[in-house]
Amino acid sequence: MQTTTSSRILDPTLDSKLEIIAKYLSRLGRLYFVDRYVRGREVKALKKAYIELYGITARQFNAIRINVDGMV
C-alpha cells in the first residue's frame, strides 16, 4: 500500500529564513564548482576549507558536492 504525506510551514517568518539559507547554499554550490572544476582543488581540502570558512556542516558540504558533481 502506498501513502502520501504532506506538511506545511505554520510560522510565516520561517519561509523567508529558509529562502535565505537556500540562496546561501546555492551560492556555495557555485563556489564549489569553480574551486573543484575550474581551479582543480581536491575534495578533501575543499571540505575542510568550506566547513571552516562558510560555517556549514559536513553534511551540508556533502549535499552541495553531490549536487554539483551530479550536474557535471
C-alpha positions in Angstrom: 0.0 0.0 0.0 1.2 3.5 -0.8 0.6 6.5 1.3 1.1 10.2 0.7 2.1 12.7 3.4 2.3 16.4 3.2 3.4 19.2 5.5 3.1 22.9 5.7 5.0 25.6 7.4 3.0 27.2 10.2 5.4 30.0 11.0 5.1 32.7 8.3 8.6 34.1 9.2 10.2 30.7 8.6 9.6 30.9 4.8 11.9 33.9 4.4 14.5 32.3 6.6 14.5 29.1 4.5 14.8 31.2 1.4 17.9 32.9 2.8 19.5 29.6 3.6 18.7 28.2 0.2 20.3 31.2 -1.5 23.4 30.8 0.7 23.8 27.1 -0.1 23.2 27.8 -3.8 26.0 30.4 -3.8 28.3 27.9 -2.1 27.4 25.4 -4.8 28.6 27.8 -7.5 31.8 28.5 -5.5 32.4 24.8 -5.1 32.1 24.3 -8.9 34.7 26.9 -9.5 37.1 25.6 -6.9 36.7 21.9 -7.9 36.4 22.1 -11.7 38.0 25.3 -12.7 40.8 25.5 -10.2 41.1 21.7 -9.8 41.3 21.6 -6.0 40.8 18.3 -4.2 37.5 17.5 -2.5 39.2 16.7 0.9 40.8 20.1 1.0 37.7 21.9 -0.1 35.5 20.1 2.5 37.8 21.3 5.4 38.0 24.8 4.0 34.3 25.2 3.4 33.4 24.0 6.8 35.7 26.5 8.4 35.2 29.4 6.1 31.5 29.3 5.5 30.3 27.8 8.7 28.5 24.8 7.2 28.3 21.2 8.4 30.0 18.3 6.8 26.5 17.0 5.8 25.7 20.3 4.1 29.0 20.2 2.2 28.4 16.7 1.1 25.0 17.7 -0.2 26.5 20.6 -2.2 29.2 18.3 -3.5 26.9 15.5 -4.6 24.5 18.0 -6.3 27.2 19.8 -8.2 29.1 16.6 -9.1 25.8 15.1 -10.4 25.2 18.1 -12.6 28.7 17.9 -14.1 
